[in-house]
Amino acid sequence: MRRIFNTELSVKSGGVTELTLPATPYAMLDALEKLQMEDGEKPKWEILQIYDCNSIVPFLDHSGPVQELNALCQQLALLNEQEVAVVEGLARMEHDGDAQSVSLPGLINMAYSTDRCHLVEEAVNDHTLGRFCAENGFVPEVDNLSDEAFELLDFARIGREFRRNEGGVFTHGGYVQKHDEVKRVYGTLDLTPKQPDYAIIVQTASGCEIKLPFPLGETVADEPVQCVDCAAPALIGLSGALATWDMLAHRLTYLTVDSELTKYKAVLDAVRCDDLGRALTLADELDQYTFSPELCDPDEAAFAHLEQILPEQEARRLLPHVNLRKYGQAMIQEMGGTITGYGLIQPNGGEQEHQPAQGGMEGMQ
């Protein structure tokens, strides 16, 4: 599925993360987890990069929840360029041709209603619309005119009157006219983030999607596949043998039950794992790491360390005179740790075999 937007999600309590839309179910759950939201918090979103459908951006209501924006992007990703122009046209009709924000539920309904409109790609203004109408029998009065008389017609006036009478609008892709009411799809959608009924989805070379894990004991073909959704979203896009993906899916199921999945995702983030075999090995090596999800930046790590080694009164007396960020960065580097999107991960003793990941200690400078 093609990308539409890259967004930044943030909450008042300080959590920030990025999410590419449309997002898979696990990618959405993962982004919300990284925000470490307090009860009742809802993330705000901002568009960082537009990959496609930029003509829809002026109509987006930024007060809507990210789940609704994702549902809109999921449908937009299925549309071709002409259909996106129709969605733009429907949005413009909402405000008599003006580019003003439309509620996300309204845009979702429009994105499912491209078959309720006509699109005339060659009609880009009143003149070209008027000529199209005159040439295609929409203006019966001019049907019997000679070629010379036909060219003397005021096509701009014809097009303007036709557009106003029919309620159509011009878009980046041509003239859009609605011939039926917009579908009411939004109310049938369940946009509540939920744990999927699989650990991993892989796709075969033929495009067939397979949910994993298979039942224990079932024979698994050893064909090459690519991951398209995963409980550990860092692995989305990796390729490997179906049998290996199935083994990892079973591991992820166990990690979820044992509440170790977030720690595993932090390790993947820290080591920048891009190999399926290594990802499978790491799932069995989590006891070699210490995970501190409450420590999300060097300042917090430094403060926690000072509280451990100093009496409380002395620590508070020292704090105003310490550069917590630099102290925390130095401490994390010394112990070979990394600040990941999930918190601090560090090996149990000695230096790590990896360099801090982007967004980790180096990324906090």
C-alpha positions as CSV (number, residue, x, y, z in Angstrom):
1,M,0.0,0.0,0.0
2,R,1.5,3.3,-1.0
3,R,2.4,5.9,1.6
4,I,0.3,9.1,2.0
5,F,1.7,11.2,4.9
6,N,4.5,11.0,7.5
7,T,3.1,12.5,10.7
8,E,4.4,13.5,14.1
9,L,2.3,12.4,17.1
10,S,2.7,14.3,20.4
11,V,1.0,14.5,23.8
12,K,1.1,17.2,26.5
13,S,3.0,14.9,28.9
14,G,6.0,15.1,26.5
15,G,5.8,12.0,24.3
16,V,6.6,12.4,20.7
17,T,7.0,9.9,17.9
18,E,6.6,9.7,14.1
19,L,4.1,7.5,12.2
20,T,3.8,6.9,8.5
21,L,0.2,6.7,7.2
22,P,-1.6,4.6,6.3
23,A,-0.3,2.6,9.3
24,T,-0.7,-1.1,9.9
25,P,-2.5,-2.2,13.1
26,Y,0.7,-3.0,14.9
27,A,2.4,0.2,13.7
28,M,-0.5,2.3,15.1
29,L,-0.4,0.4,18.5
30,D,3.4,0.8,18.6
31,A,3.3,4.5,18.0
32,L,0.7,5.0,20.8
33,E,2.8,2.9,23.1
34,K,5.9,5.0,22.5
35,L,3.9,8.1,23.5
36,Q,3.4,6.7,27.0
37,M,0.2,8.6,27.4
38,E,-1.4,9.4,30.7
39,D,-5.0,8.3,31.3
40,G,-7.4,10.3,29.0
41,E,-4.6,11.7,26.8
42,K,-5.2,11.8,23.1
43,P,-2.3,12.5,20.7
44,K,-2.2,15.5,18.4
45,W,-0.8,15.1,14.9
46,E,1.0,17.2,12.4
47,I,2.0,16.3,8.9
48,L,5.8,16.3,8.4
49,Q,6.0,15.0,4.9
50,I,3.4,14.6,2.1
51,Y,4.1,11.5,-0.1
52,D,0.9,11.6,-2.1
53,C,-2.6,13.2,-2.2
54,N,-1.3,16.7,-1.4
55,S,-4.5,18.1,-3.0
56,I,-6.4,16.7,0.0
57,V,-4.2,18.4,2.6
58,P,-6.0,21.9,2.6
59,F,-9.3,20.1,3.6
60,L,-7.9,18.2,6.6
61,D,-9.4,19.0,10.0
62,H,-6.4,18.8,12.4
63,S,-8.6,18.5,15.4
64,G,-9.6,14.9,14.5
65,P,-8.0,11.8,16.0
66,V,-5.1,10.1,14.3
67,Q,-7.2,6.9,13.9
68,E,-9.6,8.8,11.7
69,L,-6.7,10.3,9.7
70,N,-5.3,6.8,9.3
71,A,-8.7,5.4,8.1
72,L,-8.8,8.2,5.5
73,C,-5.3,7.4,4.3
74,Q,-6.0,3.7,4.0
75,Q,-8.8,4.5,1.5
76,L,-6.9,7.2,-0.3
77,A,-4.0,4.7,-0.8
78,L,-6.4,2.5,-2.8
79,L,-7.5,5.4,-5.2
80,N,-5.9,6.4,-8.5
81,E,-5.2,10.0,-9.4
82,Q,-8.6,10.6,-11.0
83,E,-10.4,9.2,-8.0
84,V,-8.3,11.5,-5.7
85,A,-9.4,14.4,-7.8
86,V,-13.0,13.4,-7.2
87,V,-12.4,13.4,-3.4
88,E,-11.0,16.9,-3.8
89,G,-14.1,17.9,-5.7
90,L,-16.5,16.5,-3.1
91,A,-14.5,18.4,-0.4
92,R,-14.7,21.6,-2.4
93,M,-18.5,21.2,-2.9
94,E,-18.8,21.2,0.9
95,H,-17.9,24.9,0.9
96,D,-19.1,26.0,-2.6
97,G,-15.8,25.5,-4.2
98,D,-13.6,26.9,-1.5
99,A,-10.7,25.0,0.1
100,Q,-11.7,24.9,3.7
101,S,-11.3,22.1,6.3
102,V,-13.8,19.2,6.3
103,S,-14.3,16.8,9.2
104,L,-12.3,13.6,8.9
105,P,-15.5,11.5,9.0
106,G,-16.8,13.6,6.1
107,L,-13.6,13.1,4.1
108,I,-13.7,9.4,4.8
109,N,-17.2,9.2,3.4
110,M,-16.1,11.1,0.4
111,A,-13.1,8.8,-0.2
112,Y,-15.5,5.9,-0.4
113,S,-17.9,7.8,-2.8
114,T,-15.8,8.3,-5.9
115,D,-18.3,6.4,-7.9
116,R,-21.0,9.0,-7.1
117,C,-19.4,11.7,-9.3
118,H,-18.4,12.4,-12.9
119,L,-14.9,13.7,-13.7
120,V,-14.2,15.6,-16.9
121,E,-10.4,15.8,-17.0
122,E,-10.1,18.1,-20.0
123,A,-12.4,20.7,-18.3
124,V,-10.1,22.9,-16.3
125,N,-12.0,26.2,-16.4
126,D,-15.4,27.6,-17.5
127,H,-14.2,27.9,-21.1
128,T,-13.1,24.4,-21.6
129,L,-16.1,23.1,-19.6
130,G,-18.4,25.1,-21.9
131,R,-16.8,23.7,-25.0
132,F,-17.1,20.2,-23.6
133,C,-20.8,20.6,-22.9
134,A,-21.5,22.1,-26.3
135,E,-19.6,19.4,-28.2
136,N,-21.2,16.5,-26.2
137,G,-24.9,17.3,-26.4
138,F,-25.4,19.0,-23.0
139,V,-26.5,22.2,-24.7
140,P,-29.3,21.2,-27.2
141,E,-29.7,24.7,-28.6
142,V,-26.3,24.6,-30.4
143,D,-26.6,21.1,-31.9
144,N,-27.4,22.3,-35.4
145,L,-25.0,25.2,-35.7
146,S,-22.4,25.4,-38.4
147,D,-18.8,25.1,-37.5
148,E,-18.3,28.8,-38.0
149,A,-21.2,29.7,-35.8
150,F,-20.2,27.1,-33.2
151,E,-16.8,28.8,-32.8
152,L,-18.5,32.1,-32.1
153,L,-20.2,30.8,-28.9
154,D,-19.3,32.2,-25.5
155,F,-18.0,28.9,-24.1
156,A,-17.0,30.5,-20.8
157,R,-20.6,31.7,-20.2
158,I,-22.0,28.3,-21.1
159,G,-19.5,26.6,-18.8
160,R,-20.2,29.0,-15.9
161,E,-23.9,28.5,-16.2
162,F,-23.6,24.8,-16.4
163,R,-21.3,24.6,-13.4
164,R,-23.5,26.7,-11.3
165,N,-26.7,24.9,-12.2
166,E,-25.1,21.5,-11.6
167,G,-23.1,22.4,-8.5
168,G,-19.8,21.2,-9.9
169,V,-16.3,22.4,-9.1
170,F,-12.9,22.5,-10.7
171,T,-10.0,20.5,-9.1
172,H,-6.4,19.8,-9.9
173,G,-7.6,16.9,-12.1
174,G,-10.5,18.5,-13.9
175,Y,-14.2,19.2,-13.4
176,V,-16.1,17.2,-10.8
177,Q,-19.9,16.9,-10.7
178,K,-21.8,14.8,-8.2
179,H,-24.7,12.6,-9.6
180,D,-25.6,10.8,-6.4
181,E,-25.4,11.3,-2.6
182,V,-22.2,10.6,-0.7
183,K,-22.1,7.2,1.0
184,R,-22.3,7.1,4.8
185,V,-19.4,4.7,5.5
186,Y,-17.8,6.3,8.6
187,G,-20.4,5.0,11.0
188,T,-19.8,1.4,10.0
189,L,-16.0,1.6,10.7
190,D,-14.5,0.4,14.0
191,L,-11.4,2.6,14.5
192,T,-10.5,1.6,18.0
193,P,-6.9,0.3,18.1
194,K,-7.0,-3.4,18.9
195,Q,-4.5,-6.2,19.3
196,P,-4.7,-8.1,15.9
197,D,-5.4,-11.9,15.8
198,Y,-1.9,-12.6,14.5
199,A,1.7,-11.9,15.5
200,I,3.0,-11.4,12.0
201,I,1.5,-11.1,8.5
202,V,3.8,-12.0,5.6
203,Q,3.2,-11.6,1.8
204,T,4.3,-14.1,-0.8
205,A,5.7,-13.2,-4.2
206,S,2.3,-13.6,-5.7
207,G,0.8,-11.1,-3.3
208,C,-1.0,-13.6,-1.0
209,E,-1.0,-12.6,2.7
210,I,-0.5,-15.2,5.4
211,K,-1.2,-14.7,9.1
212,L,1.3,-16.2,11.5
213,P,2.0,-18.2,13.7
214,F,0.6,-21.4,12.3
215,P,-0.7,-24.0,14.8
216,L,2.1,-25.9,16.5
217,G,3.0,-29.0,14.6
218,E,1.8,-27.8,11.3
219,T,4.2,-28.3,8.4
220,V,5.4,-24.9,7.0
221,A,6.7,-24.4,3.5
222,D,10.2,-22.9,3.2
223,E,9.3,-20.2,0.6
224,P,10.6,-16.6,0.6
225,V,8.1,-14.0,2.0
226,Q,8.2,-10.4,3.1
227,C,6.8,-9.1,6.4
228,V,3.9,-6.5,6.0
229,D,2.8,-6.3,9.6
230,C,4.4,-7.4,12.8
231,A,4.0,-7.1,16.6
232,A,7.6,-5.7,16.4
233,P,7.1,-3.1,13.7
234,A,10.8,-2.6,13.2
235,L,10.8,-5.8,11.2
236,I,8.2,-4.8,8.7
237,G,9.7,-4.9,5.2
238,L,12.2,-7.6,6.0
239,S,12.3,-10.7,3.9
240,G,13.1,-14.3,4.8
241,A,11.9,-17.9,4.8
242,L,8.3,-18.5,5.8
243,A,9.4,-21.2,8.3
244,T,11.7,-18.7,10.0
245,W,9.0,-16.1,10.2
246,D,6.7,-18.7,11.7
247,M,9.2,-19.5,14.4
248,L,9.6,-15.8,15.2
249,A,5.8,-15.4,15.3
250,H,5.6,-18.1,18.0
251,R,8.3,-16.3,20.0
252,L,6.5,-13.0,19.8
253,T,3.3,-14.7,21.0
254,Y,5.2,-15.9,24.1
255,L,6.8,-12.5,24.6
256,T,3.4,-10.8,24.6
257,V,2.0,-13.3,27.2
258,D,5.1,-12.7,29.4
259,S,5.0,-8.9,29.0
260,E,8.4,-8.9,27.4
261,L,7.4,-7.6,23.9
262,T,8.2,-4.0,24.6
263,K,11.7,-4.9,25.9
264,Y,12.3,-6.9,22.7
265,K,11.2,-4.0,20.5
266,A,13.7,-1.8,22.5
267,V,16.5,-4.2,21.8
268,L,15.7,-4.3,18.1
269,D,15.7,-0.5,18.1
270,A,19.0,-0.4,19.9
271,V,20.9,-2.9,17.7
272,R,19.2,-1.6,14.4
273,C,18.3,-5.2,13.5
274,D,17.8,-5.7,9.8
275,D,18.2,-9.4,9.6
276,L,15.6,-12.0,10.3
277,G,17.9,-14.6,11.7
278,R,19.4,-12.0,14.1
279,A,15.9,-11.0,15.1
280,L,15.0,-14.6,16.0
281,T,18.2,-14.9,18.1
282,L,17.6,-11.7,20.0
283,A,14.2,-13.0,21.0
284,D,16.0,-15.6,23.1
285,E,18.6,-13.2,24.5
286,L,16.5,-10.7,26.4
287,D,17.8,-11.8,29.7
288,Q,21.1,-10.2,28.6
289,Y,19.6,-6.8,28.7
290,T,18.1,-4.4,31.3
291,F,15.1,-2.4,30.2
292,S,14.0,0.9,31.9
293,P,10.9,2.1,30.1
294,E,10.5,5.1,32.5
295,L,13.8,6.5,31.3
296,C,13.1,8.2,28.0
297,D,15.9,10.7,27.7
298,P,19.4,11.4,29.2
299,D,18.0,13.9,31.7
300,E,15.7,11.3,33.3
301,A,18.5,8.7,33.3
302,A,20.9,11.2,35.0
303,F,18.4,12.2,37.6
304,A,17.6,8.6,38.4
305,H,21.3,7.7,38.8
306,L,21.9,10.7,41.1
307,E,19.0,9.6,43.3
308,Q,20.5,6.2,43.6
309,I,24.1,7.2,44.5
310,L,23.4,10.2,46.7
311,P,21.1,11.0,49.7
312,E,17.9,12.7,48.5
313,Q,18.8,16.1,50.2
314,E,22.3,16.1,48.7
315,A,21.0,15.1,45.2
316,R,18.5,18.0,45.2
317,R,21.2,20.4,46.3
318,L,23.4,19.3,43.5
319,L,20.8,19.3,40.7
320,P,20.8,23.1,39.9
321,H,24.6,22.9,39.3
322,V,24.6,19.8,37.0
323,N,24.1,19.7,33.2
324,L,21.8,16.7,33.4
325,R,21.8,16.1,29.7
326,K,25.5,15.9,29.3
327,Y,25.8,13.9,32.5
328,G,23.2,11.5,31.3
329,Q,24.7,11.1,27.8
330,A,28.1,10.3,29.3
331,M,26.7,7.8,31.8
332,I,24.6,6.0,29.1
333,Q,27.6,5.8,26.8
334,E,29.8,4.4,29.5
335,M,27.4,1.6,30.3
336,G,26.8,0.9,26.6
337,G,23.1,1.8,26.7
338,T,20.7,3.4,24.2
339,I,17.7,5.6,24.7
340,T,15.1,4.0,22.3
341,G,11.6,5.0,21.5
342,Y,10.5,2.7,24.3
343,G,13.0,3.7,27.0
344,L,16.5,2.9,28.1
345,I,18.0,-0.4,27.1
346,Q,21.4,-1.6,28.3
347,P,23.4,-4.8,28.3
348,N,23.9,-6.6,31.6
349,G,27.6,-5.6,32.3
350,G,30.2,-4.5,29.8
351,E,30.0,-2.5,26.6
352,Q,27.3,-3.2,24.0
353,E,28.2,-4.7,20.7
354,H,26.3,-2.0,18.9
355,Q,26.5,1.8,18.5
356,P,23.6,3.8,19.9
357,A,20.8,4.0,17.4
358,Q,19.5,7.3,15.9
359,G,17.1,8.7,18.5
360,G,19.3,7.2,21.2
361,M,22.1,8.7,23.1
362,E,23.7,10.3,20.0
363,G,20.4,11.5,18.7
364,M,19.8,13.4,22.0
365,Q,22.7,15.7,21.6
